[in-house]
Amino acid sequence: MNNLDKSKEELIIELNELQAENKSLQEARNKDYTQLLLKSSIESPIDMIILSIDLHYQYLFFNSFHHRIMLKAYGKDVKLGMNLLDCISNVDDREKAKKNYDRALNGESHITIEEYGDIERYYYETRYNPILNDENEVIGATAFSSNVTERKLNELLSLENTQKITSQNKVYLQLYEELAQTNDELRKVKEKAEEGEKKYKLLYDYNPMPMSIFDSESLKFLSVNEAFIDKYGYTREEFLNMTILEIRPDTEIEKLKQSVSLVDKGVTNAGIFLHKKKNGEIIKVEIIRHELMFDNRIAKLVLVNDVSEKIKAEEGLQKSEIRFRNFFINAPVGVNGFDAEGRVISVNSVARNYFGVSETDPLSAYRLFEDPSILDETKWKIKHGQVATEERYIDFKAIRQHGMYMTTKSDQDKIFVKLTYTPYGADINNPEGFIAIIQDITDRRQAEEALVQTSKLLDITSSIAKLGGWELDLISGELYWSKETYRIHEVDISIKPSVASSQSFYAPEAKKQLEAFVQNAIEYGIPWEYELPMSTAKGKQIWVRGKGLCLKENGKVIKLYGFFQDITERKQAEEALLKSKLLLSETEKIGKVGGWEFNIDTMEQIWTDEVYNIHEVELNSNQTVDKGINYYTNECRPVIEKAVQRAIEFGEPFDLELEITTAKGNVRNVHTIGKVDLANRRIYGFFQDLTERKLAEDKIKVLNETLEQKVIERTAQLEEAVKELEAFTYSVSHDLRAPLRHINGFVDLLSEKFQDTLPEKGKHYLDTIADSTRHMGTLIDDLLQFSRTGRQEMHHSKLDMNTLFQEVLKRIKQDVSNRNINWVVGHLPPVVGDYSLLQLVWMNLLSNAVKFSSRIVEARIEIGVKKEENEYVFFVRDNGAGFDMQYAHKLFGVFQRLHSAAEFEGTGIGLANVRRIISKHGGRTWAEAELDKGATFYFSLPKMEVEGRL
Amino acid sequence: MLQLRTILLVEDNPKDVELTLEALSENNLANMVVTVKDGVEAMEYLRYQGQFKARKKENPAVILLDIKMPRMDGIEVLKAIRADEKLKVIPVVMLTSSREEPDLKRSYELGVNAYVVKPVNFKDFMAAVKQIGVFWALLNEIPPEK
């Protein structure tokens, strides 16, 4: 099969379209009024005889009037093909006629007024014209003849009367009455003539076809009818001043002139012309004309038939036919047409190949249907709007041999085809014939058959679905199981199952159920379905699903069949689901959280168990959305209503904490969250009981408030304490210093003013007093400094540690200028901290180092820094007295000293102050030492903070 | 001849008065010193009230003012002096044992002219008082009284 991209259905549709188009075009063609009109003018009530004969006087045409006259005049029933002269029984008449026709047949147009008739005689005015072919050869003659008897009689009578008046004056009066009588008759004749004119008017003036009469010589319009006026848009007056040239486009003038120059022989189809209307529109018209006498002039009666539409229709038809032909011939599928009796009338090349016929072979010998009932069925289907198709094997070899389609059962030389029939012809209920599309679907069919025949594949398929089948023949009592059914039962395939044995796999109760099903099925034909647990032949516990159906014959159930499925896995999953659902509901209970959902359109609502619990209503009791909203307290109801409304209208989610009154009248705080799924038209969310949380929150709130109160109180107490401490420090500073100053002052005055009178011992006492007071002064000052450090506000800034250090070192060096100290100072990194406080640190540490190395001849004091990951570790190392590390913990305490005053002076406040300052900078302080081998004091400052501020 | 004006020493502690006078006497300034024992007396002196009603109408050259005193303390006296049109030009030197910052800060805010922490060491104290006395009593010119 080559190009079968276009499906067969598409081809049928196309074919049907073509047919419909064809039909409408044919109808359009039938609307050809020309013949009709011609006929009507020929059968005109003018009583005009029209006839034409060939060179042998045989009738080519005659109108009914002629037929009538011939019958009346000569008693002859004329027929086409008869010899006109033979039909004229009167010898004289025959002679006259022959003479006149001969003249016409010799190419002469002439008019005669002669008397004819055998039984009745009348005068006829007859115009004879020759009929010319394209080569201007005479091929016949036409006669237009009117009965002019009355006119002739009138003339004759007038003549007779004149004679009578002139020659026989006497009898004039006698004849007067006769004359009057004759005049009377004359009037009657006139009236008759008028009647004829009326009739003429009816035919001409009111004829729906445009008609005009023009002068053959001047080409001037002599008369136009209403339809003509309508058609061209000019008024009658305008027309009567125009020539026929004026309604033609310039291009047509020459053709027209040629055409009118020809002598018309009878009714002439002048051919197709282009005419121009007053509004300039060009129309295509077919001109029918014949010559006549009009007002004693030779004129032409013209009948105009607008064929613009007709030509279009014909062109369309032509195109459609071409398309149809193309489709028919070139369709990639076999197409053949056949008549209503099933005789093949046309085939396209593909179909021809199928049939194996050559283009010259006659087709009518072939029939499409071997069985006429198929044809009837096809017709019936089409009539009822169904697509008539059939699929069957066709043995084309047989067709070639027998000239008939034959269904075949042999595999040899057969193809499987799909035949699609579509009728053609105007009347679909009574088609002229059919077109059949023949599609070779052998490949598809073979694939299908292969699939059906491959039972293995089917088995695999059913085992994947774990779907087994069974069938119970109630007549033979035989039970059939499919392989999968065996497999599910874990029964060996060699064992034949029976109804009883198959039910033995179930527990007694299930067994009863099954028996009832089978009973009902057999008796009443009721199908059944079940899901039951069973144990297999090998004792495995499984769940199975079964379905049973009944097959009836003559109202009696003869067979039960159905399928059988292992649904253990699904059941397990369901159980798991159930468990997880239980778990969920437990979780809900614990969390006091439930879920809800409702459908926006139906307002159907789903609550999880906990939502029911929170509302204190019975589980699964009917709770509508409205009812749900009514649980909210009066203050909260408008809030939730608005939120739900906005959710529905705008898809806005909500998250609200509100109060409800439960079914049991308890007020509960609830947290409801709603989300909108507009795609699925639902709102869902969760619902939480906040009552307990709210209670806890309230408790915390109270606790927090009391805590705050406590903090305020404590702070006040602390502030009081701080104030007291400040007052104390102030007192120490002021009140302790004053007496000390006095002692000092007076001792000084004493030793100065009474220097001469004081014995040596007295002087020594005074020195001791002065020493003690000085020491006490230092103690007080250090203590004040320490207390200030604690209270002092820190002024952090970025510091150059080197400058800061050098200032301190300078002061220290001044104090110990008499000593020989080896200072080793490393480069110190910049830090962030309080300038004066950090100076105090260095001051204390350097003082200590100086102090405790005072007994060393070659004192060495090293200052440096270790850069750790997060901090700088500064150190001051001396080679002085050192200390025992077991007392190191005491080092940084207030008033703690590891050396006696006799060894080294000191107040025991310096290091306490250092620790306090470094702590306030977020650092640490420690020391390493060994007795008599020196000590190292460390302090750290955080690096991160330092860098952050640089 | 330079007209010597008085030095008003406001000090409650007689020991401090004695020591201060000792120090000033070294420069022969002791004679010029009038001593009052608290702020209330100091104000009476300055405003010619009470026992000082009859004294000569003249502001002291300098006031040496202790901070911590009974009744009216040094800070209050300083405040009153600075608020008084007639007194506000008198130089005031705070003499105090306290190194406490709030006092120092407060004093300068109130327009003290100098602030001296009395050293424990008598020699230092002598030096300080001498300098104060000489500078404020002898050298410093104050605007004429209105």
Interface residues (C-beta under 8 A of the other chain):
Chain A: T729 Y730 S733 H734 D735 R737 A738 L740 R741 H742 N744 G745 F746 V747 D748 L749 T773 R774 G777 D781 L784 R788
Chain B: N13 K15 D16 L19 E22 I67 K68 T96 S97 S98 R99 E100 E101 K118 P119 V120 N121 F122 K123 F125
